[in-house]
C-alpha cells in the first residue's frame, strides 16, 4: 500500500474524514464480493481510523460498536508495531474460541475488519483481504480527490 496509517498526508487529518464522502456503494460491492470468495467469512466492515462506519456486510452485530472497537485495537496495534520496530501498521489478527477477527490497513484513512469462523482458511483470508484493501484504498483516495476538487 502506498501509505501506512502512520504516514498521513498533510491534506486531511483522519479525524476530519467524513464517511459520507467515501464511495460507500463501491466499498459495499467489494465487501459482498469478498464474502462470496472467502468461505467461512461471516462479516466485514470498513471504518475510518477514528471509528466511523463507512460500509458493512454484517448480520447480528452492531456495526458502529465494531467500528469503535476496531479504532481502539488499531491504536494499540499501531503503537505495538512501532514500539517493537516493525514499522507502520498493516494488519492485526485475533483468534477467539469461535473464530477470527482481522483488521487490515486500507490506505491512510480507513481500515477493513473481517470476521471469520473457526474453519476459515487464514491464508486465503489474508490474500483476499489484502487485495480488497488495496481496492478500497483506491476508492477512498478517489473519493477524497473528488471532494478536494469541489472544496
C-alpha positions as a Python dict, from the first residue, in 0.01 Angstrom:
ca = {
    (1, 'X'): (0, 0, 0),
    (2, 'X'): (122, 345, -81),
    (3, 'X'): (88, 483, 269),
    (4, 'X'): (52, 328, 606),
    (5, 'X'): (-177, 458, 875),
    (6, 'X'): (115, 645, 1035),
    (7, 'X'): (201, 829, 714),
    (8, 'X'): (-99, 1055, 680),
    (9, 'X'): (-91, 1315, 409),
    (10, 'X'): (-94, 1679, 508),
    (11, 'X'): (-413, 1746, 316),
    (12, 'X'): (-660, 1595, 566),
    (13, 'X'): (-619, 1452, 914),
    (14, 'X'): (-821, 1129, 953),
    (15, 'X'): (-1026, 1267, 1240),
    (16, 'X'): (-1193, 1509, 996),
    (17, 'X'): (-1273, 1240, 740),
    (18, 'X'): (-1646, 1223, 677),
    (19, 'X'): (-1761, 869, 594),
    (20, 'X'): (-2038, 1020, 378),
    (21, 'X'): (-1768, 1144, 138),
    (22, 'X'): (-1635, 796, 72),
    (23, 'X'): (-1755, 575, -210),
    (24, 'X'): (-1989, 368, 8),
    (25, 'X'): (-2176, 174, -268),
    (26, 'X'): (-1849, 71, -432),
    (27, 'X'): (-1698, -27, -97),
    (28, 'X'): (-2007, -235, -15),
    (29, 'X'): (-1973, -412, -351),
    (30, 'X'): (-1614, -502, -257),
    (31, 'X'): (-1728, -638, 80),
    (32, 'X'): (-2000, -853, -75),
    (33, 'X'): (-1757, -989, -333),
    (34, 'X'): (-1515, -1076, -56),
    (35, 'X'): (-1783, -1274, 127),
    (36, 'X'): (-1858, -1465, -192),
    (37, 'X'): (-1490, -1555, -246),
    (38, 'X'): (-1385, -1645, 109),
    (39, 'X'): (-1553, -1947, 268),
    (40, 'X'): (-1641, -1908, 637),
    (41, 'X'): (-1629, -1527, 620),
    (42, 'X'): (-1916, -1418, 843),
    (43, 'X'): (-1894, -1041, 818),
    (44, 'X'): (-1693, -743, 704),
    (45, 'X'): (-1675, -375, 782),
    (46, 'X'): (-1488, -71, 656),
    (47, 'X'): (-1442, 214, 902),
    (48, 'X'): (-1245, 532, 930),
    (49, 'X'): (-940, 519, 1152),
    (50, 'X'): (-1133, 711, 1417),
    (51, 'X'): (-1414, 452, 1431),
    (52, 'X'): (-1691, 573, 1198),
    (53, 'X'): (-1862, 314, 977),
    (54, 'X'): (-1814, 359, 603),
    (55, 'X'): (-1982, 36, 488),
    (56, 'X'): (-2057, -306, 634),
    (57, 'X'): (-2176, -651, 539),
    (58, 'X'): (-2264, -792, 879),
    (59, 'X'): (-2561, -953, 1047),
    (60, 'X'): (-2623, -986, 1418),
    (61, 'X'): (-2365, -721, 1512),
    (62, 'X'): (-2383, -352, 1581),
    (63, 'X'): (-2151, -208, 1311),
    (64, 'X'): (-2086, 118, 1496),
    (65, 'X'): (-1972, -72, 1805),
    (66, 'X'): (-1740, -293, 1600),
    (67, 'X'): (-1602, 16, 1421),
    (68, 'X'): (-1528, 184, 1754),
    (69, 'X'): (-1356, -128, 1888),
    (70, 'X'): (-1161, -155, 1562),
    (71, 'X'): (-1032, 200, 1611),
    (72, 'X'): (-922, 115, 1965),
    (73, 'X'): (-749, -207, 1853),
    (74, 'X'): (-592, -21, 1564),
    (75, 'X'): (-437, 229, 1803),
    (76, 'X'): (-287, -43, 2019),
    (77, 'X'): (-169, -247, 1718),
    (78, 'X'): (-7, 56, 1554),
    (79, 'X'): (173, 151, 1877),
    (80, 'X'): (289, -208, 1928),
    (81, 'X'): (426, -237, 1573),
    (82, 'X'): (605, 96, 1609),
    (83, 'X'): (742, 26, 1958),
    (84, 'X'): (884, -310, 1851),
    (85, 'X'): (1047, -167, 1540),
    (86, 'X'): (816, -345, 1296),
    (87, 'X'): (721, -30, 1106),
    (88, 'X'): (378, 106, 1021),
    (89, 'X'): (59, -84, 1091),
    (90, 'X'): (-52, -331, 824),
    (91, 'X'): (-281, -587, 989),
    (92, 'X'): (-398, -731, 1318),
    (93, 'X'): (-537, -1083, 1373),
    (94, 'X'): (-729, -1202, 1679),
    (95, 'X'): (-830, -1564, 1724),
    (96, 'X'): (-1113, -1634, 1962),
    (97, 'X'): (-1285, -1951, 2068),
    (98, 'X'): (-1543, -1919, 1789),
    (99, 'X'): (-1338, -1768, 1509),
    (100, 'X'): (-1121, -1483, 1390),
    (101, 'X'): (-1130, -1106, 1372),
    (102, 'X'): (-880, -949, 1135),
    (103, 'X'): (-815, -580, 1069),
    (104, 'X'): (-619, -454, 768),
    (105, 'X'): (-493, -109, 674),
    (106, 'X'): (-676, 10, 361),
    (107, 'X'): (-480, 326, 299),
    (108, 'X'): (-415, 611, 537),
    (109, 'X'): (-773, 681, 641),
    (110, 'X'): (-974, 359, 655),
    (111, 'X'): (-945, 4, 782),
    (112, 'X'): (-1104, -323, 676),
    (113, 'X'): (-1223, -556, 953),
    (114, 'X'): (-1324, -914, 875),
    (115, 'X'): (-1498, -1175, 1087),
    (116, 'X'): (-1447, -1542, 1006),
    (117, 'X'): (-1546, -1873, 1155),
    (118, 'X'): (-1300, -2114, 1317),
    (119, 'X'): (-1268, -2322, 998),
    (120, 'X'): (-1162, -2029, 781),
    (121, 'X'): (-852, -2068, 566),
    (122, 'X'): (-644, -1785, 712),
    (123, 'X'): (-403, -1778, 418),
    (124, 'X'): (-692, -1724, 179),
    (125, 'X'): (-843, -1466, 413),
    (126, 'X'): (-517, -1268, 417),
    (127, 'X'): (-472, -1291, 40),
    (128, 'X'): (-822, -1172, -44),
    (129, 'X'): (-831, -908, 231),
    (130, 'X'): (-507, -751, 113),
    (131, 'X'): (-638, -731, -244),
    (132, 'X'): (-967, -579, -134),
    (133, 'X'): (-781, -342, 99),
    (134, 'X'): (-587, -203, -198),
    (135, 'X'): (-909, -156, -398),
    (136, 'X'): (-1078, 16, -104),
    (137, 'X'): (-776, 239, -66),
    (138, 'X'): (-806, 340, -433),
    (139, 'X'): (-1180, 408, -394),
    (140, 'X'): (-1119, 614, -82),
    (141, 'X'): (-841, 817, -240),
    (142, 'X'): (-1054, 886, -549),
    (143, 'X'): (-1348, 999, -334),
    (144, 'X'): (-1123, 1232, -135),
    (145, 'X'): (-976, 1377, -454),
    (146, 'X'): (-1328, 1449, -583),
    (147, 'X'): (-1414, 1621, -255),
    (148, 'X'): (-1093, 1826, -266),
    (149, 'X'): (-1181, 1942, -617),
    (150, 'X'): (-1530, 2053, -502),
    (151, 'X'): (-1398, 2239, -196),
}
